[in-house]
């Protein structure tokens, strides 16, 4: 009897499971839709068929802050044969996630494990950022899940932007924003041109609200490309700028102007209680033997660069309030705000006019005409000395005084000035200020190329080299330098390396060395065949299937000159053809020339704006193929 009942129960369970499975398996229509969608998005495994995001506003219990509720509902479909993805959402002390669920197509809950943890990225610790995430699998093509997210922001100033694009392509994206009459909010539209975004606005007199509905069809996934511009340059989005609100007959100003933004920033700065006594002795030590003001400034600025480790605190209130300088000094680490404040306080102890300065790096497209927390993502220190402003960024290791990283050049800064503020722009430099040169003088000896080499660096090319070189442990620096100069090629041997001071960021950086190159010379009868290209600069730098601009770390200006002595009794019978390429954003020249008894091989790669525009990529790729062809051609010397 027990066996019979057990068999019946098992049969019922199996039948129930099959029935449930039937309700979640894709229909023929789902499979057909998945195949059609896959044809359109060949590089994507999952698509969002429908995504609706509803934004509403409220007041906290005390009616002192405007709160925001964001509700997202999505239908995810596997358009490939099988897919495994993660869904995740970040939050912090100023927000909370109320709903984070995934359901089957029949609206039954799934049983995937949802994890909730602090967010860490390598050695950068985001002190109050948390992430909820779940790994889910789509077993077959056409399989779908329903995703639900409800998130609340405790203060509207932290709710800054709404994007249409997602990690996956979206077949239809709808953003609905319902604004109550008591709230004055600006919806500032960016990158709408070229996108068929439908916008509707309706007024509800009864509920005293205005609703804005934005709809966009066939939204491609976010570009997964390295060295791309920041997303604020690329994708259509809306900035939500809450200017003021009314409650209990009183109007409260939020971010109605740039002055309001500065006022809030200053209120955070005013909360700091710096105890500068802990660093006074160090400042005295750093300036004691300095003969000039400039030397004093450099000693302090460079000490911060060299001795304070950068660790990011990027979310919630810690994303905007600088840490006290004494904390950063004693712990020997801090974020950009803490490092800027330490630089300021140490310079002030030494008697200089130093001020905190807010800035949005090159990654952000906005300026201070937009009063929003999304406008800046970085803080530096401005030194005002003898009528000139110096922008000091302690996070930029090995930058010299008066030189600025590409990421902040030509960007607006907001400098503290008591109750007021100063808007300036960081100066921009040209590519030749970052010049990198390679020189070699070679002869042919025993079927090898032998001679002396030299490398020179200026500006950011120098800073980058020094940063990488000094990141190696002392006992590994020599080996690292040899591998670098030999390009880790077993056919290139470098020794007798002599350098300038590889910790001094105020002088041009020079490397001198002996070099020997194998397998580049061959003899047949009365001819010598030479492969003079052994550096292979940019040889494999093809930008395949790229949609966005390629941005270098800085404006590059690279020049290489290799001089080969023609052996006595030989003449040149073949030189590769010259190669020239000139576009708006880059200028390249590869030339071969005979002068007397020497062959002079020159290469110059100049990127005046530090980028290759997306519209130039096809020309660039064609050039790279031609460059590879030139690199593979030989020089032929024949007996006279």
Protein Blocks (a to p, Z undefined) as FASTA:
>chain_A
ZZmmmmmmmmmmmmmmmmmmmmmpccfklmmmmmmmmmmmmmbcbdcfbacddddddddf
kopaccdddddddddddfbfbdcddddddddfkbccfbdcdddfkopacfbdcdddddde
hjbccfkbccdddddddfbghiacddddddddfbfklmmbdcfbdfbdcfbdcddddddf
kbccddddehkgopacdddddddfknopaddddddehiacddddehiacfklmpgcdddd
dfbdceehiacdfbfbfklmmmmmmmmmmmpccdfklmmmmmmmmmmmpcbfklmmmmmm
mmmmmmmccdddfehjllmpccdfklmmmnopacfklmmmmmmmmmmmnopacddddddd
fkbmbdfkbgcfklpccdcddddeehiacdddfklghiaehiacfklgoiacdddehjbc
cddddddddfklmgccdddddddeehiacdddddddehjllmmmmmmmmmpcfklmmmmm
mmmmnoopakbccehiacddfkbfkbccddddddddehkbccehjbccddfbfnlpoklm
ccehiabdcddfbdcdddddddddddehiacfbdcdddddddfkbccddddddehjaccd
ddddddfkopacfklmmmmmmmmmmmmmmmmpccddddZZ
